[in-house]
Amino acid sequence: DSITLIQYIFGIKDRGEVSYKIVNDYVKYLDDNKPYKAPEIKTYENYKVTDYTIRHWSNFDQKYWGQYHIGSKMLEAYNVSALEYYKMTRLELNGITSEIIITGLNLYGYFKKDGTLYKIYQPKNMNKKFLKLGNHIQGSQQLSLTVDYLVITSSLKDIMAFNKLGFKDIECIAPDSEKDRKSTRLNSSHKR
């Protein structure tokens, strides 16, 4: 047992003396060392996308999407819009609202037909390529349901690129994220 171990290590014959040594050593340790204070754990509300502005398509957008042979008409058919910026906010524990405004040339909003923003696509941001704001089966609102085949692709961009191939008897859908574990799930309220 532990008392026998201390007897052996320190060469003490009496078990009572060992118990006394253990208690005294522990009291000395407490006197010489500051007690451990657990850090305060703060919880924060997740950031929410609270605002954004849609901008007109630019030559820069044409260069990015053109490499996939996707033009502005195809993007508009799938409710993809270029964004000038988007704003994320959260309420801190101290009652102060924190804001982050994200701007850049490669910001795109994926919208449902009713105008609800369900995803933000930032192709040049490898850490947060997608911000998932809501669930949506991409391409589902564009289905005619009159053709023989349905192909499930990995992304909305794949759907649009596949459609450029011109197959008349195939429609496509995609899950709402290529890698769900890397997308960020946020709540959203929007302005269009």
BATI-793615 format. One record per residue: residue number from 1; residue in three letters; x, y, z of N, C-alpha, C in turn. Coordinates in steps of 0.1 Angstrom, whole numbers, plus 2048, in hexadecimal, padded with zeros to 3 digits. Atoms other than C-alpha are relative to their C-alpha. Example, Ala and Ser with C-alpha at 12.3 -4.5 7.8 and 13.67 -1.06 7.14 Angstrom:
2
{1; "Ala"; {809; 7F4; 800}; {87B; 7D3; 84E}; {809; 80C; 800}}
{2; "Ser"; {7F7; 7F5; 800}; {889; 7F5; 847}; {7F8; 80B; 808}}
# end
This chain:
192
{1; "Asp"; {808; 7F4; 800}; {800; 800; 800}; {809; 80D; 800}}
{2; "Ser"; {7F8; 7F3; 801}; {80A; 825; 7FF}; {809; 802; 80C}}
{3; "Ile"; {7F8; 7FE; 7F4}; {816; 826; 823}; {80C; 7F7; 800}}
{4; "Thr"; {7F4; 809; 802}; {82D; 808; 81D}; {80A; 805; 7F6}}
{5; "Leu"; {7F7; 7FA; 809}; {83B; 819; 7FF}; {808; 80C; 806}}
{6; "Ile"; {7F9; 7F5; 7F9}; {843; 839; 813}; {80A; 7FA; 80A}}
{7; "Gln"; {7F7; 806; 7F7}; {852; 823; 82E}; {80D; 7FB; 7F9}}
{8; "Tyr"; {7F4; 806; 808}; {869; 812; 814}; {808; 80C; 7FB}}
{9; "Ile"; {7F8; 7F5; 807}; {873; 833; 802}; {808; 807; 80B}}
{10; "Phe"; {7FA; 7F8; 7F6}; {87B; 846; 822}; {806; 7F9; 80C}}
{11; "Gly"; {7FA; 809; 7F6}; {886; 829; 838}; {7FA; 803; 80E}}
{12; "Ile"; {807; 7FE; 7F3}; {86C; 830; 853}; {7FA; 7F3; 804}}
{13; "Lys"; {805; 80D; 7FB}; {863; 812; 869}; {7F1; 801; 805}}
{14; "Asp"; {80D; 7FF; 7FA}; {843; 81F; 87A}; {7F6; 806; 7F6}}
{15; "Arg"; {80A; 7FC; 809}; {823; 821; 865}; {7F9; 80E; 804}}
{16; "Gly"; {806; 7F4; 7FB}; {815; 83D; 87B}; {809; 80C; 7FD}}
{17; "Glu"; {7F6; 7F5; 803}; {835; 852; 875}; {7FF; 803; 7F1}}
{18; "Val"; {801; 7FE; 80E}; {830; 84D; 84F}; {7F3; 808; 7FD}}
{19; "Ser"; {80C; 7F9; 801}; {80C; 859; 852}; {802; 80F; 803}}
{20; "Tyr"; {7FD; 7F2; 7FB}; {818; 878; 865}; {808; 807; 7F5}}
{21; "Lys"; {7F7; 7FA; 80A}; {833; 87E; 84A}; {7F7; 804; 7F4}}
{22; "Ile"; {808; 7FD; 80B}; {819; 87C; 82E}; {7F7; 80C; 802}}
{23; "Val"; {809; 7F4; 7FD}; {801; 895; 83F}; {808; 80D; 800}}
{24; "Asn"; {7F8; 7F4; 7FE}; {81D; 8AD; 848}; {806; 805; 7F2}}
{25; "Asp"; {7FB; 7FC; 80E}; {82C; 8AC; 824}; {7F5; 806; 7F8}}
{26; "Tyr"; {80B; 7FA; 807}; {80A; 8B3; 816}; {7FD; 80E; 804}}
{27; "Val"; {803; 7F2; 7FB}; {804; 8D1; 82D}; {80B; 809; 7FB}}
{28; "Lys"; {7F5; 7F8; 805}; {827; 8DE; 824}; {7FE; 804; 7F1}}
{29; "Tyr"; {802; 7FE; 80E}; {81F; 8DA; 7FF}; {7F5; 80A; 7FE}}
{30; "Leu"; {80B; 7F6; 801}; {7FE; 8ED; 803}; {805; 80E; 804}}
{31; "Asp"; {7FB; 7F3; 7FC}; {810; 909; 816}; {80A; 806; 7F6}}
{32; "Asp"; {7F6; 7FB; 809}; {82C; 90C; 7FC}; {7FB; 802; 7F2}}
{33; "Asn"; {805; 800; 80E}; {817; 909; 7DD}; {7F2; 807; 800}}
{34; "Lys"; {80E; 7FA; 801}; {7F9; 91E; 7D2}; {7F7; 7F5; 7FC}}
{35; "Pro"; {80A; 80A; 804}; {7DA; 909; 7CF}; {7FC; 802; 7F1}}
{36; "Tyr"; {805; 800; 80D}; {7CE; 900; 7AC}; {7F3; 807; 7FF}}
{37; "Lys"; {80D; 7F9; 802}; {7B3; 918; 7A0}; {7FC; 7FC; 7F2}}
{38; "Ala"; {805; 804; 80E}; {79F; 90A; 783}; {7FC; 80D; 7F9}}
{39; "Pro"; {803; 7F4; 808}; {79C; 923; 767}; {7F1; 801; 7FE}}
{40; "Glu"; {80E; 7FE; 802}; {77A; 933; 762}; {7FD; 7FD; 7F1}}
{41; "Ile"; {804; 805; 80D}; {768; 923; 745}; {7F5; 80A; 7FB}}
{42; "Lys"; {809; 7F7; 806}; {756; 93C; 72F}; {7F9; 7FA; 7F4}}
{43; "Thr"; {806; 805; 80C}; {73C; 933; 716}; {7FB; 80C; 7F8}}
{44; "Tyr"; {804; 7F5; 809}; {734; 948; 6F8}; {7F5; 7FB; 7F6}}
{45; "Glu"; {80A; 803; 80B}; {717; 949; 6E0}; {808; 7FF; 7F3}}
{46; "Asn"; {7FA; 801; 80D}; {721; 93E; 6BE}; {7FE; 80D; 7F7}}
{47; "Tyr"; {801; 7F5; 809}; {727; 959; 6A4}; {7F4; 7FD; 7F6}}
{48; "Lys"; {80B; 802; 80A}; {709; 95E; 68D}; {802; 80B; 7F5}}
{49; "Val"; {800; 7F6; 80C}; {708; 96E; 66A}; {7F4; 808; 802}}
{50; "Thr"; {80B; 7F7; 7FD}; {6F3; 98C; 670}; {7FE; 80A; 7F4}}
{51; "Asp"; {802; 7F6; 80B}; {6F8; 9A1; 650}; {80A; 7FC; 7F5}}
{52; "Tyr"; {7F8; 802; 80C}; {706; 99F; 62D}; {7FC; 80A; 7F5}}
{53; "Thr"; {804; 7F8; 80B}; {706; 9B3; 60D}; {804; 7F8; 7F3}}
{54; "Ile"; {7FE; 806; 80D}; {703; 9A4; 5EA}; {806; 80B; 7F7}}
{55; "Arg"; {7F9; 7F7; 80A}; {71A; 9B4; 5CF}; {7FE; 7FB; 7F2}}
{56; "His"; {801; 804; 80E}; {71A; 9B3; 5A9}; {80B; 7F6; 7FD}}
{57; "Trp"; {7F6; 809; 805}; {72E; 998; 597}; {80B; 809; 7FA}}
{58; "Ser"; {7F5; 7F8; 805}; {751; 9A4; 58E}; {809; 7F7; 7F7}}
{59; "Asn"; {7F6; 808; 809}; {76D; 999; 576}; {807; 7F6; 809}}
{60; "Phe"; {7F9; 809; 7F6}; {77E; 98A; 595}; {7F7; 7F3; 802}}
{61; "Asp"; {809; 80C; 7FF}; {75F; 973; 59A}; {800; 7F8; 7F4}}
{62; "Gln"; {800; 807; 80D}; {75F; 96B; 575}; {80C; 7F7; 7FF}}
{63; "Lys"; {7F3; 808; 801}; {783; 95F; 578}; {7FF; 7F4; 809}}
{64; "Tyr"; {801; 80B; 7F7}; {77C; 94A; 596}; {7F7; 7F5; 7FB}}
{65; "Trp"; {80A; 80A; 804}; {75C; 939; 58A}; {802; 7FB; 7F2}}
{66; "Gly"; {7FD; 804; 80E}; {767; 938; 566}; {809; 7F4; 7FF}}
{67; "Gln"; {7F7; 80B; 801}; {782; 91F; 56E}; {7F8; 7F2; 801}}
{68; "Tyr"; {809; 80B; 7FF}; {765; 907; 575}; {7F5; 800; 7F5}}
{69; "His"; {80A; 7FE; 80B}; {752; 913; 556}; {7F2; 803; 805}}
{70; "Ile"; {80D; 7FC; 7FA}; {737; 922; 56C}; {7FF; 80F; 7FE}}
{71; "Gly"; {802; 7F2; 803}; {729; 943; 561}; {7F5; 806; 80A}}
{72; "Ser"; {809; 7F9; 7F7}; {713; 95D; 572}; {7F2; 7FB; 7FF}}
{73; "Lys"; {80D; 805; 802}; {6F3; 94F; 563}; {7FE; 7F3; 808}}
{74; "Met"; {801; 80C; 7F9}; {6FA; 92D; 572}; {800; 803; 80F}}
{75; "Leu"; {7FF; 7FC; 7F2}; {703; 93D; 594}; {7F2; 805; 805}}
{76; "Glu"; {80E; 7FB; 7FC}; {6E2; 950; 594}; {7F6; 7F6; 800}}
{77; "Ala"; {80A; 80B; 800}; {6CE; 931; 58B}; {801; 7F8; 80D}}
{78; "Tyr"; {7FF; 808; 7F4}; {6DC; 920; 5AA}; {801; 80A; 80C}}
{79; "Asn"; {801; 7F6; 7F6}; {6D8; 940; 5BF}; {80D; 802; 808}}
{80; "Val"; {7F3; 7FC; 7FA}; {6FD; 947; 5C5}; {802; 80E; 7FD}}
{81; "Ser"; {7FE; 7F2; 801}; {705; 96B; 5CB}; {80E; 804; 806}}
{82; "Ala"; {7F4; 7FA; 7FA}; {726; 97E; 5D0}; {7FD; 809; 80C}}
{83; "Leu"; {802; 7F8; 7F4}; {729; 98E; 5F2}; {80B; 80A; 801}}
{84; "Glu"; {7F6; 7F5; 7FD}; {73A; 9AF; 5FA}; {806; 7FD; 80E}}
{85; "Tyr"; {7FB; 804; 7F2}; {73C; 9A5; 61F}; {7F5; 7F8; 807}}
{86; "Tyr"; {80B; 805; 7F7}; {72A; 993; 63A}; {805; 803; 80F}}
{87; "Lys"; {7FC; 7FC; 7F2}; {729; 99B; 65F}; {7FB; 7F5; 80A}}
{88; "Met"; {803; 80A; 7F6}; {729; 983; 67C}; {800; 807; 80E}}
{89; "Thr"; {801; 7FB; 7F2}; {71F; 98C; 6A0}; {7FE; 7F6; 80A}}
{90; "Arg"; {803; 808; 7F5}; {71D; 97D; 6C2}; {7FF; 808; 80C}}
{91; "Leu"; {802; 7F9; 7F3}; {713; 988; 6E5}; {80A; 7F9; 80A}}
{92; "Glu"; {7F6; 804; 7F6}; {730; 985; 6FE}; {7FA; 7FF; 80E}}
{93; "Leu"; {805; 802; 7F3}; {72B; 97B; 722}; {7FF; 80E; 808}}
{94; "Asn"; {801; 7F3; 7F9}; {731; 9A0; 72D}; {7F5; 808; 7FA}}
{95; "Gly"; {80B; 7F9; 806}; {713; 9AA; 717}; {804; 808; 7F4}}
{96; "Ile"; {7FC; 7F9; 80B}; {728; 9BA; 6FC}; {7FF; 7F7; 7F3}}
{97; "Thr"; {802; 807; 80C}; {721; 9B0; 6D8}; {80D; 801; 7F8}}
{98; "Ser"; {7F4; 801; 808}; {740; 9A5; 6C4}; {7FC; 7FF; 7F1}}
{99; "Glu"; {803; 801; 80E}; {740; 9AA; 69E}; {80D; 7FC; 7F8}}
{100; "Ile"; {7F5; 803; 80A}; {756; 99C; 682}; {7FA; 803; 7F2}}
{101; "Ile"; {804; 7FD; 80E}; {752; 9AA; 65F}; {80A; 7FA; 7F7}}
{102; "Ile"; {7F7; 807; 80A}; {760; 994; 643}; {7FE; 806; 7F3}}
{103; "Thr"; {801; 7FB; 80D}; {768; 9A3; 622}; {80A; 7F9; 7F7}}
{104; "Gly"; {7F7; 807; 809}; {77A; 996; 603}; {7FA; 7FF; 7F3}}
{105; "Leu"; {804; 802; 80E}; {779; 98F; 5DE}; {7F9; 7F3; 7FE}}
{106; "Asn"; {805; 80E; 802}; {770; 96A; 5E2}; {7F6; 7FD; 80B}}
{107; "Leu"; {80B; 803; 7F7}; {750; 96C; 5F7}; {7F3; 7FD; 7F8}}
{108; "Tyr"; {80C; 803; 807}; {731; 95B; 5EA}; {7F5; 7FA; 809}}
{109; "Gly"; {80B; 805; 7F8}; {70F; 955; 5F9}; {7F8; 7F6; 7F8}}
{110; "Tyr"; {809; 80A; 806}; {6FA; 936; 5F1}; {7F3; 802; 807}}
{111; "Phe"; {80E; 7FC; 7FB}; {6D5; 93E; 5F4}; {7F6; 7F5; 7FB}}
{112; "Lys"; {80C; 808; 804}; {6B5; 92A; 5F3}; {7F8; 809; 7F7}}
{113; "Lys"; {809; 7F8; 809}; {69A; 936; 5DA}; {7F9; 80B; 808}}
{114; "Asp"; {807; 7F5; 7F8}; {689; 949; 5F7}; {809; 80B; 805}}
{115; "Gly"; {7F7; 7F5; 7FC}; {6A8; 95E; 5FC}; {807; 7FD; 80D}}
{116; "Thr"; {7F9; 804; 7F3}; {6B4; 94B; 61C}; {80F; 7FD; 7FC}}
{117; "Leu"; {7F2; 803; 801}; {6DA; 94B; 61E}; {803; 7F3; 808}}
{118; "Tyr"; {7FD; 80C; 7F9}; {6E4; 927; 626}; {80F; 7FC; 801}}
{119; "Lys"; {7F2; 803; 7FF}; {709; 927; 620}; {808; 80C; 7FB}}
{120; "Ile"; {7F7; 7F6; 805}; {726; 93F; 61B}; {80C; 7F8; 7FB}}
{121; "Tyr"; {7F4; 807; 807}; {742; 933; 603}; {80B; 809; 7FF}}
{122; "Gln"; {7F4; 7F8; 801}; {765; 941; 607}; {80B; 7F7; 7FB}}
{123; "Pro"; {7F7; 80A; 806}; {77A; 92C; 5EF}; {80F; 803; 803}}
{124; "Lys"; {7F2; 7FE; 7FD}; {79B; 93D; 5F8}; {803; 7FF; 80F}}
{125; "Asn"; {7FD; 801; 7F2}; {797; 939; 61D}; {800; 7F1; 804}}
{126; "Met"; {7FF; 80E; 7FE}; {7A4; 916; 624}; {7FB; 7FB; 80E}}
{127; "Asn"; {804; 803; 7F3}; {79B; 917; 649}; {7F0; 800; 802}}
{128; "Lys"; {80F; 7FF; 7FF}; {776; 921; 645}; {7FB; 802; 7F2}}
{129; "Lys"; {805; 7FF; 80E}; {76E; 91A; 621}; {7F1; 801; 7FF}}
{130; "Phe"; {80F; 800; 800}; {749; 915; 629}; {7FC; 804; 80E}}
{131; "Leu"; {807; 7FE; 7F3}; {734; 924; 644}; {7F1; 7FB; 7FD}}
{132; "Lys"; {80D; 806; 802}; {715; 90F; 646}; {7F6; 807; 809}}
{133; "Leu"; {80A; 7F8; 7F8}; {6F7; 924; 652}; {7F3; 7F8; 801}}
{134; "Gly"; {80D; 807; 7FF}; {6DB; 90B; 64C}; {801; 7F4; 7F7}}
{135; "Asn"; {800; 80C; 808}; {6D3; 8E9; 63D}; {7F9; 803; 7F2}}
{136; "His"; {806; 7FF; 80D}; {6CB; 8E7; 618}; {807; 7F6; 7F6}}
{137; "Ile"; {7FA; 809; 80A}; {6CF; 8CD; 5FD}; {802; 808; 7F3}}
{138; "Gln"; {7FC; 7F7; 80B}; {6E1; 8E0; 5E2}; {7FB; 7FB; 7F2}}
{139; "Gly"; {806; 804; 80D}; {6D0; 8DF; 5C0}; {7F2; 7FB; 800}}
{140; "Ser"; {80D; 806; 7FF}; {6B0; 8D2; 5CD}; {7F5; 809; 7FB}}
{141; "Gln"; {80B; 7F7; 805}; {69C; 8F1; 5C5}; {801; 802; 7F1}}
{142; "Gln"; {7FE; 7FF; 80E}; {6A9; 8F0; 5A1}; {7FB; 7F4; 7F8}}
{143; "Leu"; {804; 80D; 807}; {69D; 8CC; 59A}; {7F3; 802; 7F9}}
{144; "Ser"; {80C; 800; 808}; {683; 8C8; 57F}; {7F8; 7F4; 803}}
{145; "Leu"; {806; 80D; 7FD}; {67B; 8A4; 58A}; {7FA; 7FA; 7F4}}
{146; "Thr"; {806; 805; 80D}; {674; 89C; 565}; {80A; 7F8; 7F9}}
{147; "Val"; {7F5; 808; 807}; {695; 88A; 55C}; {802; 7F2; 806}}
{148; "Asp"; {7FE; 80E; 7FC}; {6A0; 866; 560}; {80A; 7FE; 80B}}
{149; "Tyr"; {7F5; 803; 7F7}; {6BF; 86A; 575}; {803; 80C; 80A}}
{150; "Leu"; {7FC; 7F6; 7F5}; {6CB; 87C; 595}; {80E; 7FC; 804}}
{151; "Val"; {7F2; 802; 7FC}; {6F0; 880; 59C}; {802; 808; 80D}}
{152; "Ile"; {7FD; 7F9; 7F3}; {6FB; 888; 5C0}; {80F; 804; 7FF}}
{153; "Thr"; {7F3; 7FB; 801}; {71A; 89E; 5BE}; {805; 804; 80E}}
{154; "Ser"; {7FB; 7FD; 7F3}; {730; 8AA; 5DA}; {7FE; 80F; 804}}
{155; "Ser"; {802; 7F2; 7FD}; {729; 8D0; 5D7}; {7F7; 807; 7F6}}
{156; "Leu"; {808; 7F8; 809}; {714; 8EB; 5C7}; {809; 803; 7F4}}
{157; "Lys"; {7F7; 7FD; 80B}; {732; 8F4; 5B2}; {801; 7F5; 7F6}}
{158; "Asp"; {800; 80C; 808}; {733; 8D0; 5A5}; {7F3; 7FF; 7F8}}
{159; "Ile"; {80D; 801; 807}; {70E; 8D2; 59C}; {801; 80A; 7F4}}
{160; "Met"; {800; 7F6; 80B}; {713; 8F2; 588}; {80A; 7FC; 7F5}}
{161; "Ala"; {7F7; 805; 80A}; {732; 8E4; 576}; {7FB; 7F4; 7F8}}
{162; "Phe"; {806; 80C; 806}; {720; 8C3; 56F}; {7F6; 805; 7F6}}
{163; "Asn"; {80B; 7FB; 809}; {703; 8D7; 560}; {806; 806; 7F3}}
{164; "Lys"; {7FA; 7FB; 80C}; {71B; 8E7; 547}; {803; 7F6; 7F6}}
{165; "Leu"; {7FD; 80B; 809}; {721; 8C5; 538}; {7F4; 7FE; 7F6}}
{166; "Gly"; {80B; 800; 809}; {6FE; 8C7; 529}; {7F8; 7F4; 7FF}}
{167; "Phe"; {808; 80C; 800}; {6EF; 8A6; 532}; {7F1; 804; 802}}
{168; "Lys"; {80E; 7FC; 7FF}; {6C9; 8A9; 52D}; {7F8; 7F7; 809}}
{169; "Asp"; {808; 80A; 7F8}; {6BE; 88A; 541}; {806; 7FE; 80E}}
{170; "Ile"; {7FA; 801; 7F2}; {6D2; 890; 561}; {7FE; 80D; 807}}
{171; "Glu"; {800; 7F5; 7F7}; {6CC; 8A8; 57E}; {809; 7FD; 80C}}
{172; "Cys"; {7F7; 802; 7F5}; {6E2; 8AD; 59C}; {7FC; 807; 80D}}
{173; "Ile"; {802; 7FA; 7F3}; {6E0; 8B4; 5C1}; {80D; 7FD; 807}}
{174; "Ala"; {7F4; 802; 7F8}; {6FB; 8B6; 5DC}; {7FC; 802; 80F}}
{175; "Pro"; {802; 7FD; 7F2}; {6FC; 8B4; 602}; {805; 80F; 802}}
{176; "Asp"; {7FD; 7F2; 7FE}; {700; 8D6; 612}; {80E; 803; 804}}
{177; "Ser"; {7F2; 7FD; 7FD}; {725; 8D2; 619}; {809; 7F4; 7FB}}
{178; "Glu"; {7F7; 80B; 805}; {742; 8BF; 609}; {806; 7F9; 80C}}
{179; "Lys"; {7FA; 807; 7F4}; {752; 8B8; 62B}; {7F9; 807; 80C}}
{180; "Asp"; {808; 7FA; 7F5}; {738; 8BE; 646}; {808; 803; 80C}}
{181; "Arg"; {7F9; 7FE; 7F4}; {751; 8BB; 662}; {809; 80D; 7FF}}
{182; "Lys"; {7F8; 7F4; 800}; {764; 8D9; 655}; {7F7; 80D; 7FE}}
{183; "Ser"; {809; 7F4; 802}; {746; 8F0; 64F}; {7FC; 805; 80E}}
{184; "Thr"; {804; 7FB; 7F4}; {73C; 907; 66A}; {7F1; 802; 800}}
{185; "Arg"; {80F; 7FF; 7FF}; {718; 906; 676}; {7FD; 80D; 808}}
{186; "Leu"; {804; 7F4; 7F9}; {70A; 928; 67E}; {7F2; 803; 7FD}}
{187; "Asn"; {80E; 7FB; 803}; {6E8; 937; 681}; {800; 80D; 7F8}}
{188; "Ser"; {800; 7F4; 809}; {6DE; 953; 66A}; {7F3; 807; 800}}
{189; "Ser"; {80B; 7F7; 804}; {6C7; 970; 666}; {805; 808; 7F4}}
{190; "His"; {7FA; 7FA; 80C}; {6CA; 981; 645}; {7F8; 80C; 7FA}}
{191; "Lys"; {806; 7F5; 807}; {6C4; 9A0; 630}; {804; 7FD; 7F1}}
{192; "Arg"; {7FC; 802; 80E}; {6C3; 99E; 60A}; {7FE; 80D; 7F9}}
# end
